[in-house]
Amino acid sequence: MANLDKKRSPDEQAPEIALRLLARREHSRFELAMKLRQRRVQDRVIEQVLDDFEEKGWLSDDRFAEVFMRQRIDAGYGPLKILADLQQRGIYRTPDAMTAIPESRWVTRAIEVRERRFGLTDVSGDWTERQRQGGFLARRGFSGDQVEQALEAVRASEE
């Protein structure tokens, strides 16, 4: 990161700092506020800068949630993990695009993640392996029903 003018206070540099952070990637309002606080910018200045950025369309929680959700889906995460991660970043509502994804697509995604990690072998008789693979999928944020269907779908296809 380029050195900012040492004679200017963090409050005066806040818009430049925030813009530089947004140029790297999308941020939620909460994330950007936290990063500005870490740089000792006063809360009232943070609110002014973030309000201004939202007004200009440079900062959008909806856009951030959409981009974040798509990246996490592509990385192999399920809906529960994605929603939890969004909440940690200050987004407390489910993105519209995520609501539009049908349950069958999440099950298909769980099968794909399982295949990539473990292959598609029948684990019906091996409870240790079934538990290991199911635990992995659960930690990735897939629901119990999605995990069970992913494990069952493979068994049905091998018969």
Disulfide bonds with the S-S distance in Angstrom:
none
